[in-house]
Amino acid sequence: MTNPISNVLKSEVILAIGTDTTGNHPIIANYIMEAIHQHGVKLLVIDPRRIELVDHATLWLQHNPGSDVALINGLMHIILKENLQDQAYIDERLEGFEELKSCIEKYTPEHVSSITGISEEDLHAAARLYAKADPAALLYTMGITQHITGTDNVKSCANLAMLCGNVGKEGGGVNPLRGQNNVQGACDMGGLPNVFPGYQAVTVDEVRKKFADAWQVEGFPSTPGLTVTEMFDAGETGQVKAIYVMGENPALSDPDKHHIEHCIESLDFFVVQDIFLTETAKLADVVLPATCFAEKNGTVVNTERKVQRVRKAVEPPGEAREDTWIISEIAKRMGYTMPATTPEKIMEEIRLLTPSYKGITYKRIEKGGISWPCPDEDHPGTPVLHVGKFARGKGLFFAIDYIPPAEEVDDEYPFLLSTGRVPQHFHTGTMTRRGTGLNRLCPEPVAQINPEDAEKMNISDGDYIDITSRRGSIKVKIKLTERSSPGMVFMPFHFHEAPANILTHSIVDPVAKIPEFKVSAVKIKKAA
Amino acid sequence: MVRLTIDGSEVEVPEGTTILEAAEKTGIRIPTLCYHKRLPPIESCDMCIVEIEGEKEPVCSCAAPVSNGLVVTTDSKALHEQRTANLKKILKYHPLDCPICDKAGECELQDIVYEFGIEDVPYESRKVKRDDTYSTSLIRYWADRCIMCRRCVTACLDLKQIGALEIQGEEENARIVVDPDKCKSCGECLMVCPTGALTENLSRYKGRPWLVKRVQTTCSYCGCGCQFDLNVLDNRVIGVTTDVDTGVNQGSLCVKGRFGYEYIGDESRLKKPLIKENGALREASWEEALDTVAEKFKAIRDQHGPDSIAGLTSAKCTNEENFLFQKFMRAVIGTNNVDHCARL
């Protein structure tokens, strides 16, 4: 997030696009509710599903899934036509405005209405609501990113926010809500194929030299490595022979399950380090038992870029060991000694090599977290990014054209499937499906469809249906709800007994390599 | 700014401050029970009453805003007597079943009764025993312990905008009723309940608050970064509690954060390294497992080059672990083939 969560209390309008916040980020939803009901903040929701936020919204745009770029271009078209943009901000702080302007010229309300399914009247109302607010916060999650145009969608969100002068401002911002407790930190720490810690690019000579000197090795490859979806594909073609997985469950979380299992089987050697024998671990040649968050010390970074402590509360079960110990032991056996292996000492090494973390010490965050960038030990951290000027100097508009989703509905596969989470479970269910508590509340997978569709197919609430895509088929219980719009099916992906990712396709965004989990074409029939 | 006098001291506070908050700022403590800093004033317990010069009746300081020139008295014989009487009224129907109550030791009612030194309360059991119910299977409602302070109802409606709870019945028959279709089991009601009327119905292991070790940490689920305390007894996590002054969540949690801790001590946790032999996984020693991994990695790297190995680090692991993992892939294996599930 460019801004802290509590900043929504200072907004005039909150635009929530592609985020089921009450279900997936309930604590952020608390702040949205406080903003609306105690501070009079208006909420604009853009989502194909009638999510709970819609019940609190001033305006809801129910657009066709995957039409986000067209929609945002359409809003910007109206904003420019009505001269509602923040021209002084654009002139002073941004570049690429003319290119943007000429690109969105063709996104007339009439044209955009035909792509998105939203009336011209609502397009005008939404454009005015967002543009006239000062400031307006934009929040998004996977509803924006999990498309083949995920990168374009994110850039479009940034375009809209910058056009109205909402970046670098209290109560404004472009705010992705992170879905895992340390997905931000995993990125910050260089758990990405193109960057070292602190987003220092592997393609830059000085960066590679700095890390080579610090780690006392000869050098590193100067080209980015493979992304998660690519590395499994490369396993199938034989380019990759071994994969080492720490705390992930790609056999359930990745698109096109049958394909990924085949990729894993093609490997010469597969190692999984986890706390449970997950669907992925079962396929491994060696499984290494690790510790969970309650059994270790360390830090994690929340969606506000705030570095916070994790503290050890209990001893691990059996012979399970900390991931840092396991990694260091393997390294040692391969002839490399990791000098720092306790969490606090590793943090000292991180600080040395990561400018944005330089001022963050365990001592400083003992009582509360600090948001990076934090360049020195006297720096208070940076809750709001891009104040005064953008990190890159001038902010850059991107001229982006609309591209339809990879798979569209047709006569054979007339329903549109979107996957996501339910409030009671998390990701592949590895943690939340243990024990009894959460399973009492949500014991089994349930797909959601609109009662109107159900009636046409003679399906009742609680019936079992077969959902079939071009990749495969699953049998699942059905719930009828107005939250799912006609023509759409929603399904959680937590459940191994009805894995939604048997149905999804593996065509990805060309830049971010993110799969299009929000749009797959499927057909439905009552199960035999 | 507004100037007023509290117990003889001149105080200056911003407009819109309540008398209770103004007193707190000056270090004067007024007894409260239904007041909760995250909730709007409820005024159900009448414990925070204060006298205002020129006013006939005492007022609830939690709801009364300050104004210029107010002269406030927070403690007097009359106030003490009235507060004691109010507290006795609350206690009349509250069973003193503290020995079997989960809340004993950190019960706000227990604390305030102790503070007032009340010894002689003629407990009148209700004419109709109120049955215990379950808001959901995770939250138990002990109706007879409920003092009708309305904190839970207010929290569900005002903080969460859910409104799953309401009061039905009057006087001694009043009780909290839940709409199971609306309740999300977030446990906001548990957080604010000042007595043992709402208790967590999950952990099979119980421990008195003073026997439990509390360790503050960050939740392991989504990216909100909520802060909570793991409650530990005999090396086992038996619950999660929160502090209203700590972290972005200010005491709130979602259903996963509050109740999703069972996996930590789950029997099916991996306890030994496993190695696949003839298509099946068997237990192995750390020595054997680590040697196998290191040898295989070395052999594959030497034969096919470093880019023939790839690694997935984790959005569930700490910064320190992620740092070490990518360092391992880059410095030891010699490849940039490292990623994690940010995209999924």
Interface residues (C-beta under 8 A of the other chain):
Chain A: P4 I5 S6 N24 H25 P26 I27 I28 N30 M33 E34 H37 H56 T145 L177 R178 G179 Q180 N181 N182 V183 Q184 G185 A186 C187 D188 M189 G190 G191 L192 P193 N194 F196 P197 V202 F211 W215 V217 F220 P221 T223 P224 G225 L226 T227 V228 T229 M231 A234 G235 Q239 V240 K241 A242 I243 Y244 V245 M246 G247 E248 P250 S253 D254 D268 F269 V271 D274 I275 F276 L277 A281 K282 A284 D285 V286 V287 L288 P289 A290 C292 F293 A294 E295 K296 G298 T299 V300 V301 N302 T303 E304 K306 V307 Q308 R309 V310 R311 K312 A313 V314 E315 P317 G318 E319 A320 R321 E322 D323 T324 I326 I327 S328 E329 I330 A331 R333 M334 Y336 M338 T341 P343 I346 M347 E349 I350 G368 G369 P423 Q424 H425 F426 T430 M431 T432 R434 G435 T436 G437 L438 R440 L441 V508 A512 K513 I514 P515 F517
Chain B: T136 S137 L138 D158 L159 K160 Q161 K184 S185 C186 L202 K213 V215 Q216 T217 T218 C219 S220 Y221 C222 G223 C224 G225 C226 Q227 L230 V232 N235 R236 V237 T246 G247 V248 N249 S252 L253 C254 V255 K256 F259 G260 Y261 E262 Y263 I264 G265 D266 S268 R269 L270 K271 K272 P273 L274 I275 K276 L281 A284 W286 A289 L290 D291 T292 V293 A294 E295 K296 F297 K298 I300 H304 P306 D307 S308 I309 A310 G311 L312 T313 S314 A315 K316 C317 T318 N319 E320 E321 N322 F323 L324 F325 Q326 K327 F328 M329 R330 A331 V332 G334 T335 N336 N337 V338 D339 H340 C341 A342 R343 L344
